[in-house]
Amino acid sequence: MNNYYYKKNWINSIYNGIDPIKYNFLDKNDSFKFPDNILLFEYWMNLGFDALYPRVALHYVFPGLLKSEKTRNLFQFTFSTSRGFGFPIYFGPEFYGYILKYGKVLEPIFKWSHTVCHRANQAIYIVGNRFNIKRHHPGEFESAIISEYKNGIFKGIDTLLHGYFTIGPKTLGIYSSLDKALQNLAFSYSVGDHAINVEPKIPNKIKLIPLIDHHTIKEKYEVDFYSYTIQLFSFLKLLIKKIRHYKQQRKIYINKLKWFDKIKLRIDQSKNFSLPSLKISKRFMEIERYNQYIHLMEKLMKLIWNTPLFTHTIHSLTELETEYLDLKKYNPLNEITQDSIESVFLLYIKYKEGRNEFTFEEYEVIQKIKYLRDMMGKMWLTFKEEHFKYALNELKELSTLSLNDKNYKHETIKYVDKLIPIFSVYEIFNRPLSETIYPESIPQKRRIRVYIARFLTSRYNFFGVNLMRHFNNLAFNNWSYLIRKKKINLNQFFELILKLPIWKYIPLNIKKSIIQNLQKEIK
């Protein structure tokens, strides 16, 4: 409710087209990128308490990356809206109708604590506006990872604030299979966000939701991310082998030079570094070719982890991709991005060839890239033709549903159940592997956000989530005391809430609508 105006601004400003290629894949870590997805989540949020919990979890399988790691299992949960990082509504004891035994003595000392939540939320809001941080948005997914290692060991990776992984895995136990592990594990929310934790013990009270496993996803949506990632790993090994080869060739070539030729080589290289327009002398061109091949393939290795999967096939390179690849500052790229449609790997090779005036003649690498392009292209194009278009049509039909329809709840839930899996698969296509399943490969320059999230959620940090958890407990106990003391029902509770001064900017018709819908739910 307190985000009414913010939500309205979001709706007016969000991209509303149907071309997925133009969508900002660097925008938000935990929000959906599917065009017009906000429509579904707005309808879902109107269901009230039925919108508080995820309706389904999706299971994806990827190959292991670390030593002794056999497979990585990604479990993705979808929520109707993000909760964001914020503190609860909290007031002093007099608001709830009780007085502390030593209140008169302690009040001057602890009076400041009654406004901590309000001041903290104001500070978070100011910082968010200053740095354009979107704390709240309709539609959110959070993921957790369970990895199977040799000898039956299972480890988990939790989600921190807004979709960032903890990076370091924690041991969950030893089990004979993933199914057996899931029977003894649970997923839980963390305070302040929909961040997901893998719990090695099942609590007393749990909520069961359906699971769509990777076999069903593979058959129904005709996608096989596991096999494609295996091929990417094969490409990665090929690049490593080629880089070692050219480094060895470079070393042999340099060792054959006389000492004064080595000095001239270093002078030439330093000149070329400070003044790129100066060319290396012809006698050292072979070494320069080795360097160009090595640098190009090292960049290709980074692109494997840090580009969305759909860019590995034929597509138009976007402005945001060029910025992410650190290529935007070079003028020749403008021609490439406007006229070319290719795999991001081939586009980068073409760009480097044009800029450095050489030809990349590693036939084995080129053929592997084309194989990846065709493999990803078959999955991506099939998904777009059959499921992406279907989802867009379903969203159009959903837009005709009125809040006053008798079957509103039933129809909305039906659309949610049909579209969430499609949205989820679309996310896998539209995100890099470093963001989806392999947090170890996140670029160093982007890890600062992970470190901040880890600092805020650390159990040893008295601020951040721990402080928020403390005030959540206080607020829960105080509001529970008020409800029991006044014996108020759900409808009376919301009437009380909406009369508070902090909601004064919400229009009266919105407040009335909330109460009316709540009364319908109670009846």
Secondary structure, DSSP 8 states (H G I E B T S, - for coil): -TTHHHHHHHHHHS---S-GGGS-TTS-SSS--STTHHHHHHHHHTTGGGGSS-S-EEEEEEE--STTEEEEEEEEEEEEE---S-------HHHHT---TTHHHHHHHHGGGGGHHHHHHHHHHHHHHHTT-----EEEEEEEEEEEEGGGEEEEE-B-GGG-B-SS-EEEEE-SSHHHHHTT-EEEE-TTS--EEEESS--SS-----EE-HHHHHHHH---HHHHHHHHHHHHHHHHHHHHHHHHHHHHHHHHS-HHHHHHHHHHHHHHHH-TTS---GGGHHHHHHHHHHHHHHHHHHHHHHS-GGGGSSEE--HHHHHHTT-TT-THHHHHHHH-EE-HHHHHHHHHHHHHT-----HHHHHHHHHHHHHHHHHHHHHIIIIIHHHHHHHHHHTT--TT-TTHHHHHHHHHHHHHHHHHHHHHHTS-HHHHT-GGGS-GGGHHHHHHHHHHH-TT-SSTHHHHHHHHHHHHHHHHHHHHHHT--HHHHHHHHHTSGGGTTS-HHHHHHHHHHHHHHH-
